[in-house]
Amino acid sequence: MSLKIVVLKEGGEPLGDVVIDARGPPEFFDAVILGGRELKSVVAIGAVEGGVPIGVGKYTKKPVAAVVEGRVVIRGIPISLYYELGILEREIVEALGRGVTTDVALEKLKEVVIRERRRYKRSQTLAILAKYVEGEVAELPPHLIDIVGNLSRDEARKLFEKLLEEIY
């Protein structure tokens, strides 16, 4: 999978698969967590407005990467050494290759579980996920397949552990 990565420094059209927006003065500096891993080749300099957030700042927890109109937009500055050696593209492809990022899946699951617990005092989703992670259930119901369907069982286990940490 080859992505066209465009770095916007001044004006210009975002005509790539991945757009790194380095325009304007930095709002803050932070590390980018994309696809559950920290990117070493990009430093976040601000939040992305609009779109579906897929990456957050490690320390600020603000959305620094999002899918906007079918493109991945990262508000940051690429580190030139990584950019020149081609490591930037490889790192972004690996992070985006997972499909649904674990951060987005975690937030969606957390919303579902909290909603169920408010309404029924128990979460059926949490119980089903626990059984799936332990191997007692072979398949997930459709509403969970939409959220975590493309994750392996090991990735689902890690996601389940993060979910429990954040809820309890």
BALOBA-1460 file (C-alpha; in Angstrom, 3 decimals):
// residues 168
<rec num="1" residu="m" x="0.000" y="0.000" z="0.000"/>
<rec num="2" residu="s" x="1.529" y="3.274" z="-1.084"/>
<rec num="3" residu="l" x="0.155" y="6.515" z="0.196"/>
<rec num="4" residu="k" x="0.728" y="9.937" z="-1.280"/>
<rec num="5" residu="i" x="1.861" y="12.109" z="1.609"/>
<rec num="6" residu="v" x="1.641" y="15.882" z="1.165"/>
<rec num="7" residu="v" x="3.131" y="18.386" z="3.595"/>
<rec num="8" residu="l" x="1.370" y="21.775" z="3.577"/>
<rec num="9" residu="k" x="3.680" y="24.557" z="4.716"/>
<rec num="10" residu="e" x="2.020" y="27.563" z="3.069"/>
<rec num="11" residu="g" x="-1.364" y="27.526" z="1.399"/>
<rec num="12" residu="g" x="-1.811" y="24.934" z="-1.307"/>
<rec num="13" residu="e" x="-4.359" y="22.230" z="-1.927"/>
<rec num="14" residu="p" x="-4.461" y="19.047" z="0.153"/>
<rec num="15" residu="l" x="-4.173" y="16.654" z="-2.802"/>
<rec num="16" residu="g" x="-2.830" y="13.548" z="-1.111"/>
<rec num="17" residu="d" x="-4.022" y="10.496" z="0.780"/>
<rec num="18" residu="v" x="-2.312" y="11.802" z="3.918"/>
<rec num="19" residu="v" x="-1.991" y="15.544" z="4.470"/>
<rec num="20" residu="i" x="0.396" y="16.827" z="7.120"/>
<rec num="21" residu="d" x="-0.737" y="20.369" z="7.875"/>
<rec num="22" residu="a" x="2.269" y="22.380" z="9.082"/>
<rec num="23" residu="r" x="0.747" y="25.798" z="8.357"/>
<rec num="24" residu="g" x="0.545" y="28.618" z="10.845"/>
<rec num="25" residu="p" x="2.000" y="29.036" z="14.302"/>
<rec num="26" residu="p" x="1.976" y="25.998" z="16.605"/>
<rec num="27" residu="e" x="-0.773" y="25.804" z="19.250"/>
<rec num="28" residu="f" x="1.191" y="23.239" z="21.263"/>
<rec num="29" residu="f" x="3.821" y="20.555" z="20.750"/>
<rec num="30" residu="d" x="2.956" y="16.923" z="21.374"/>
<rec num="31" residu="a" x="3.655" y="13.371" z="20.241"/>
<rec num="32" residu="v" x="1.146" y="11.794" z="17.823"/>
<rec num="33" residu="i" x="-0.592" y="8.545" z="18.803"/>
<rec num="34" residu="l" x="-2.003" y="7.052" z="15.605"/>
<rec num="35" residu="g" x="-3.336" y="3.527" z="15.351"/>
<rec num="36" residu="g" x="-2.355" y="2.799" z="18.937"/>
<rec num="37" residu="r" x="1.311" y="3.626" z="18.384"/>
<rec num="38" residu="e" x="3.417" y="6.726" z="18.780"/>
<rec num="39" residu="l" x="4.757" y="8.218" z="15.565"/>
<rec num="40" residu="k" x="8.407" y="9.169" z="15.836"/>
<rec num="41" residu="s" x="8.476" y="10.987" z="12.500"/>
<rec num="42" residu="v" x="5.829" y="13.670" z="13.174"/>
<rec num="43" residu="v" x="5.489" y="16.224" z="15.967"/>
<rec num="44" residu="a" x="1.943" y="17.485" z="16.555"/>
<rec num="45" residu="i" x="1.554" y="21.259" z="16.577"/>
<rec num="46" residu="g" x="-2.197" y="21.666" z="16.933"/>
<rec num="47" residu="a" x="-5.638" y="20.104" z="16.894"/>
<rec num="48" residu="v" x="-7.559" y="19.073" z="13.761"/>
<rec num="49" residu="e" x="-11.019" y="20.577" z="13.557"/>
<rec num="50" residu="g" x="-13.826" y="18.519" z="12.027"/>
<rec num="51" residu="g" x="-13.763" y="15.048" z="10.573"/>
<rec num="52" residu="v" x="-13.481" y="11.756" z="12.441"/>
<rec num="53" residu="p" x="-10.601" y="11.828" z="14.953"/>
<rec num="54" residu="i" x="-8.185" y="8.920" z="14.535"/>
<rec num="55" residu="g" x="-5.109" y="10.209" z="16.321"/>
<rec num="56" residu="v" x="-4.593" y="12.025" z="19.596"/>
<rec num="57" residu="g" x="-1.807" y="13.948" z="21.249"/>
<rec num="58" residu="k" x="0.023" y="11.808" z="23.777"/>
<rec num="59" residu="y" x="-0.014" y="14.468" z="26.491"/>
<rec num="60" residu="t" x="-2.767" y="16.907" z="25.491"/>
<rec num="61" residu="k" x="-5.294" y="14.186" z="24.478"/>
<rec num="62" residu="k" x="-6.527" y="16.531" z="21.726"/>
<rec num="63" residu="p" x="-7.364" y="15.163" z="18.256"/>
<rec num="64" residu="v" x="-4.248" y="15.840" z="16.168"/>
<rec num="65" residu="a" x="-5.188" y="13.502" z="13.293"/>
<rec num="66" residu="a" x="-8.561" y="13.003" z="11.637"/>
<rec num="67" residu="v" x="-10.197" y="11.710" z="8.486"/>
<rec num="68" residu="v" x="-11.559" y="14.767" z="6.683"/>
<rec num="69" residu="e" x="-13.314" y="14.283" z="3.332"/>
<rec num="70" residu="g" x="-11.649" y="10.905" z="2.776"/>
<rec num="71" residu="r" x="-8.138" y="12.128" z="3.585"/>
<rec num="72" residu="v" x="-6.087" y="11.629" z="6.710"/>
<rec num="73" residu="v" x="-5.126" y="15.061" z="8.038"/>
<rec num="74" residu="i" x="-2.387" y="15.331" z="10.650"/>
<rec num="75" residu="r" x="-1.727" y="18.733" z="12.205"/>
<rec num="76" residu="g" x="2.006" y="18.516" z="12.673"/>
<rec num="77" residu="i" x="5.518" y="18.935" z="11.421"/>
<rec num="78" residu="p" x="7.419" y="16.007" z="9.929"/>
<rec num="79" residu="i" x="10.922" y="15.533" z="11.255"/>
<rec num="80" residu="s" x="13.048" y="16.104" z="8.175"/>
<rec num="81" residu="l" x="15.461" y="13.208" z="8.690"/>
<rec num="82" residu="y" x="12.601" y="10.680" z="8.826"/>
<rec num="83" residu="y" x="10.895" y="12.360" z="5.859"/>
<rec num="84" residu="e" x="13.995" y="12.249" z="3.666"/>
<rec num="85" residu="l" x="14.762" y="8.600" z="4.450"/>
<rec num="86" residu="g" x="11.215" y="7.465" z="3.655"/>
<rec num="87" residu="i" x="10.576" y="6.349" z="7.233"/>
<rec num="88" residu="l" x="7.679" y="8.797" z="7.544"/>
<rec num="89" residu="e" x="5.656" y="7.027" z="4.850"/>
<rec num="90" residu="r" x="6.425" y="3.562" z="6.205"/>
<rec num="91" residu="e" x="5.457" y="4.555" z="9.757"/>
<rec num="92" residu="i" x="2.166" y="6.142" z="8.672"/>
<rec num="93" residu="v" x="1.273" y="3.166" z="6.446"/>
<rec num="94" residu="e" x="1.861" y="0.767" z="9.358"/>
<rec num="95" residu="a" x="-0.242" y="2.894" z="11.714"/>
<rec num="96" residu="l" x="-3.099" y="3.267" z="9.221"/>
<rec num="97" residu="g" x="-2.897" y="-0.330" z="8.001"/>
<rec num="98" residu="r" x="-4.881" y="-1.568" z="10.956"/>
<rec num="99" residu="g" x="-8.115" y="-0.129" z="9.582"/>
<rec num="100" residu="v" x="-10.106" y="0.960" z="12.615"/>
<rec num="101" residu="t" x="-7.713" y="2.448" z="15.109"/>
<rec num="102" residu="t" x="-7.844" y="1.183" z="18.626"/>
<rec num="103" residu="d" x="-8.402" y="4.702" z="19.984"/>
<rec num="104" residu="v" x="-11.590" y="5.171" z="17.967"/>
<rec num="105" residu="a" x="-12.789" y="1.649" z="18.792"/>
<rec num="106" residu="l" x="-12.056" y="2.245" z="22.477"/>
<rec num="107" residu="e" x="-14.097" y="5.445" z="22.544"/>
<rec num="108" residu="k" x="-17.037" y="3.819" z="20.753"/>
<rec num="109" residu="l" x="-16.998" y="0.801" z="23.075"/>
<rec num="110" residu="k" x="-16.776" y="3.038" z="26.108"/>
<rec num="111" residu="e" x="-19.851" y="4.978" z="24.947"/>
<rec num="112" residu="v" x="-21.832" y="1.754" z="24.372"/>
<rec num="113" residu="v" x="-20.861" y="0.223" z="27.730"/>
<rec num="114" residu="i" x="-21.580" y="3.389" z="29.715"/>
<rec num="115" residu="r" x="-24.940" y="3.818" z="27.987"/>
<rec num="116" residu="e" x="-25.894" y="0.213" z="28.795"/>
<rec num="117" residu="r" x="-24.778" y="0.530" z="32.411"/>
<rec num="118" residu="r" x="-26.824" y="3.701" z="32.897"/>
<rec num="119" residu="r" x="-29.903" y="2.079" z="31.456"/>
<rec num="120" residu="y" x="-29.679" y="-1.520" z="32.733"/>
<rec num="121" residu="k" x="-27.077" y="-1.349" z="35.561"/>
<rec num="122" residu="r" x="-25.156" y="-4.059" z="33.625"/>
<rec num="123" residu="s" x="-23.485" y="-4.083" z="30.255"/>
<rec num="124" residu="q" x="-24.283" y="-6.961" z="27.939"/>
<rec num="125" residu="t" x="-21.590" y="-5.701" z="25.546"/>
<rec num="126" residu="l" x="-18.917" y="-5.916" z="28.232"/>
<rec num="127" residu="a" x="-19.977" y="-9.484" z="29.091"/>
<rec num="128" residu="i" x="-19.914" y="-10.569" z="25.432"/>
<rec num="129" residu="l" x="-16.495" y="-8.985" z="24.907"/>
<rec num="130" residu="a" x="-15.143" y="-10.757" z="27.987"/>
<rec num="131" residu="k" x="-16.367" y="-14.115" z="26.655"/>
<rec num="132" residu="y" x="-14.947" y="-13.393" z="23.195"/>
<rec num="133" residu="v" x="-11.533" y="-12.462" z="24.582"/>
<rec num="134" residu="e" x="-11.452" y="-15.623" z="26.714"/>
<rec num="135" residu="g" x="-12.395" y="-17.742" z="23.689"/>
<rec num="136" residu="e" x="-15.804" y="-18.851" z="24.967"/>
<rec num="137" residu="v" x="-17.631" y="-17.144" z="22.069"/>
<rec num="138" residu="a" x="-16.500" y="-17.654" z="18.469"/>
<rec num="139" residu="e" x="-18.283" y="-14.673" z="16.900"/>
<rec num="140" residu="l" x="-19.362" y="-11.250" z="18.024"/>
<rec num="141" residu="p" x="-22.846" y="-9.787" z="17.508"/>
<rec num="142" residu="p" x="-23.227" y="-7.376" z="14.566"/>
<rec num="143" residu="h" x="-23.097" y="-4.195" z="16.664"/>
<rec num="144" residu="l" x="-19.672" y="-5.239" z="18.006"/>
<rec num="145" residu="i" x="-18.372" y="-6.462" z="14.642"/>
<rec num="146" residu="d" x="-18.916" y="-2.927" z="13.338"/>
<rec num="147" residu="i" x="-16.611" y="-1.599" z="16.067"/>
<rec num="148" residu="v" x="-13.928" y="-4.288" z="16.526"/>
<rec num="149" residu="g" x="-14.539" y="-6.676" z="13.640"/>
<rec num="150" residu="n" x="-11.186" y="-6.204" z="11.915"/>
<rec num="151" residu="l" x="-9.078" y="-6.585" z="15.065"/>
<rec num="152" residu="s" x="-7.419" y="-9.878" z="15.884"/>
<rec num="153" residu="r" x="-8.292" y="-11.645" z="19.120"/>
<rec num="154" residu="d" x="-5.034" y="-10.435" z="20.713"/>
<rec num="155" residu="e" x="-5.727" y="-6.837" z="19.702"/>
<rec num="156" residu="a" x="-9.291" y="-7.223" z="20.999"/>
<rec num="157" residu="r" x="-7.874" y="-8.515" z="24.309"/>
<rec num="158" residu="k" x="-5.634" y="-5.437" z="24.643"/>
<rec num="159" residu="l" x="-8.552" y="-3.187" z="23.739"/>
<rec num="160" residu="f" x="-10.738" y="-4.931" z="26.326"/>
<rec num="161" residu="e" x="-8.073" y="-4.392" z="29.013"/>
<rec num="162" residu="k" x="-7.822" y="-0.678" z="28.119"/>
<rec num="163" residu="l" x="-11.599" y="-0.450" z="28.226"/>
<rec num="164" residu="l" x="-11.712" y="-1.933" z="31.723"/>
<rec num="165" residu="e" x="-8.963" y="0.457" z="32.889"/>
<rec num="166" residu="e" x="-10.855" y="3.486" z="31.628"/>
<rec num="167" residu="i" x="-14.264" y="2.440" z="32.913"/>
<rec num="168" residu="y" x="-13.259" y="1.263" z="36.380"/>
